C-alpha cells in the first residue's frame, strides 16, 4: 500500500505538484538521477536524514511518510526503545553514506533519557568507525546522539558532523569570528584548528557511549 511505501508517496507528491525528478535531486544537492534511481530502482534503499528532511519541508509533510523511523515505542517498566541506525560516524579517515535505516532497538529508562536531552524523539544511536577519537571513543562503540543540539547554540564537546560530504565524529571548540576547531582526541590523527562554521554541518551532540568489553 502507498502509505507503507515512501517511494510511492514521494512519487505521488512529485506528480501532484508538477515537479520532476531532476529538479528534486538538485534541491537536495544530489546528481540529477538521484531521485529517479531512488524511486524506480530502489537505490539508495532509504533516503538520508538530511535529504528526507529537505523534501518533507518542501512538501509540508511529516517525515514519517517519507520513511523516517517511527517514534520510540514505550515498553513496560518505564523503558523506551531507541532506534539503532545502521550508519557509522567515522572517527578515522572518514566515511560517507546516503543510506540509513533501523538496524535494531535498545531499551533505556525513560527518566534517564530525559536527562540526556530535552526532546527524547531527537535521540538516536549510531556506531563509531575508526579510532581517531580514541581513547574517548573506540571503533565499534555505540554513541547516543542528541540531534536537537544542532538547533541550539553550540557547546564545546564531541559532536557528529558532516564536513566535505563526510560524516564523522569529532570534538568541536568554538573560535573567534564564527570559526571552529575540529579536533581528534587521538594525536595520531590531524586536527583542523580554524574551520569556517558554515563549512561544518552539525548533526548532533554525543551525549552517551557504550561498548563491548
C-alpha positions in Angstrom: 0.0 0.0 0.0 1.2 3.5 -0.7 1.1 4.6 2.9 3.7 2.0 3.7 5.8 2.8 0.7 7.8 6.0 1.0 8.9 5.8 -2.7 5.3 5.7 -3.9 4.4 8.6 -1.6 7.3 10.7 -2.9 6.4 9.8 -6.5 2.8 10.9 -5.9 3.9 14.2 -4.3 6.2 14.9 -7.2 3.4 14.3 -9.7 0.7 16.2 -7.8 2.9 19.3 -7.5 4.2 19.3 -11.1 7.8 18.7 -10.1 10.4 16.5 -11.8 13.0 14.0 -10.6 16.0 16.1 -11.7 14.7 19.2 -10.0 14.1 17.4 -6.7 17.6 15.9 -6.9 19.1 19.3 -7.4 17.0 20.6 -4.4 18.7 18.1 -2.1 22.1 18.6 -3.5 22.4 15.3 -5.4 23.1 14.4 -9.0 20.2 14.7 -11.5 19.4 11.0 -11.5 19.3 10.5 -7.7 15.6 10.8 -7.1 14.7 8.7 -10.2 17.0 6.0 -9.1 15.6 6.0 -5.6 12.0 5.7 -6.8 12.4 3.4 -9.8 15.4 1.3 -8.9 15.4 1.3 -5.1 18.9 2.7 -4.9 19.6 4.1 -2.3 17.4 1.8 -0.2 16.4 4.7 2.1 16.6 8.5 1.9 19.3 10.0 4.2 18.1 12.1 7.2 19.2 15.4 5.6 17.6 14.7 2.2 14.4 13.4 3.8 14.1 16.5 5.9 14.6 18.8 3.0 11.9 17.0 1.0 9.5 16.9 3.9 9.8 20.7 4.5 9.5 21.4 0.8 6.2 19.4 0.5 5.0 20.3 4.0 4.5 16.7 5.1 5.6 14.6 8.1 8.9 12.9 7.6 7.4 9.6 8.7 5.6 9.2 5.4 8.9 9.5 3.6 10.5 6.7 5.6 11.6 8.4 8.9 12.0 6.0 11.8 8.8 5.7 13.8 8.9 7.5 17.2 10.3 5.4 20.0 7.8 2.9 21.4 7.2 2.6 25.1 7.9 -0.6 26.9 6.7 -2.0 30.2 8.7 -0.7 33.3 9.2 2.8 32.0 11.6 1.8 29.2 11.7 3.4 25.8 13.0 1.8 22.6 15.8 3.8 20.9 16.4 3.1 17.2 19.9 1.9 16.4 20.6 3.3 12.9 22.7 1.3 10.5 25.2 4.0 9.7 28.6 4.8 11.1 30.1 8.2 12.0 33.7 7.9 11.1 36.4 8.5 13.8 39.1 7.7 11.3 39.7 8.8 7.7 36.0 9.3 7.1 33.1 7.5 5.6 30.2 8.8 3.6 26.7 7.2 3.5 23.5 8.3 1.9 21.5 5.4 3.5 20.3 4.9 7.0 17.8 2.5 8.4 17.0 0.9 11.7 19.3 -1.9 12.4 17.8 -2.7 15.8 16.5 -1.1 19.0 17.7 -0.9 22.6 15.6 -0.1 25.6 16.6 2.7 28.0 14.9 4.1 31.1 12.7 7.0 30.1 13.6 9.2 33.0 17.3 8.7 32.3 16.8 9.6 28.7 15.1 12.8 29.7 18.4 13.8 31.4 20.2 13.2 28.1 18.0 15.5 26.0 15.0 17.8 26.4 13.3 16.0 23.4 13.7 12.2 23.6 12.5 11.9 20.0 15.7 13.6 18.9 17.9 10.9 20.3 19.4 8.2 18.0 22.1 5.5 18.4 24.8 5.1 15.7 28.1 3.2 15.5 31.6 4.7 15.6 34.0 3.7 12.8 37.7 4.1 13.3 40.0 5.2 16.2 40.7 8.9 15.7 38.7 9.7 18.8 40.5 7.1 21.0 40.6 6.8 23.9 37.3 8.7 24.3 35.6 6.7 21.6 36.7 3.4 20.1 35.9 1.6 16.8 32.6 -0.2 17.2 31.3 1.9 20.1 27.6 2.8 20.1 27.0 6.5 20.7 23.8 8.3 21.6 23.4 11.5 19.5 21.1 14.4 20.5 20.1 15.8 17.1 18.2 18.6 18.9 21.6 20.1 19.8 22.1 21.1 16.2 19.3 23.7 16.7 20.8 25.2 19.9 23.9 27.4 20.4 27.0 25.3 20.1 28.6 24.0 23.2 32.2 22.7 23.1 32.2 18.9 23.1 32.0 15.8 20.9 29.6 16.0 18.0 28.6 14.1 14.9 29.2 16.4 12.0 29.2 16.4 8.2 32.2 18.2 6.6 33.2 18.0 2.9 30.4 15.4 2.4 32.0 13.1 5.1 30.1 12.0 8.2 32.4 11.9 11.2 32.5 12.3 15.0 34.9 14.9 16.3 35.5 17.3 19.2 34.4 20.8 18.4 35.6 24.0 20.1 34.3 27.5 19.3 36.8 30.0 18.0 36.6 33.7 17.1 34.5 35.1 14.2 32.3 32.1 14.0 35.2 29.7 13.3 35.5 26.2 14.8 38.3 23.9 15.9 37.6 20.3 14.7 39.8 18.1 16.8 40.7 14.4 17.0 41.4 13.0 20.5 43.9 10.6 19.1 47.2 12.5 18.5 48.0 10.3 15.5 45.2 11.9 13.5 45.1 15.5 12.2 43.2 18.4 13.7 41.6 21.3 11.8 42.1 24.2 14.2 40.5 27.0 12.1 37.4 26.0 10.1 34.6 28.4 9.0 31.5 27.5 10.9 29.5 27.4 7.7 31.7 24.5 6.4 30.6 22.3 9.3 27.1 20.8 9.4 26.4 19.7 12.9 24.2 16.6 13.0 24.1 16.3 16.8 26.0 16.2 20.1 27.2 12.9 21.5 25.7 12.5 25.0 26.5 8.9 25.8 28.6 5.9 24.7 28.5 2.2 25.2 30.9 -0.6 24.2 31.5 -4.3 24.4 34.3 -5.5 26.7 
